[in-house]
Amino acid sequence: GNAPEKSDVTLTLTTASKKTSIVELKEMTNHFGGGVSLEEKGTYTFTITVKVGSRYNEMSFPYEVK
């Protein structure tokens, strides 16, 4: 059989005050995980970049902390 392709997942977190941090999500048994702290109030932007082999996929979504 073929070995599964290596995948990397990165989360870019942009705070309401436009501070950016990058979290490399670690592969766990059936999911990816990483520590993120949302201390500021306002709308954050989460941008998730997934690289599988030589293919990239990226998606962004807002998240509001009240």
Rosetta blueprint (number, residue, H / E / L):
1 G L
2 N L
3 A L
4 P L
5 E L
6 K L
7 S E
8 D E
9 V E
10 T E
11 L E
12 T E
13 L E
14 T E
15 T L
16 A L
17 S L
18 K L
19 K L
20 T E
21 S E
22 I E
23 V E
24 E E
25 L E
26 K E
27 E E
28 M L
29 T L
30 N L
31 H L
32 F E
33 G E
34 G L
35 G L
36 V L
37 S L
38 L L
39 E L
40 E L
41 K L
42 G E
43 T E
44 Y E
45 T E
46 F E
47 T E
48 I E
49 T E
50 V E
51 K E
52 V E
53 G L
54 S L
55 R E
56 Y E
57 N E
58 E E
59 M E
60 S E
61 F E
62 P E
63 Y E
64 E E
65 V E
66 K L
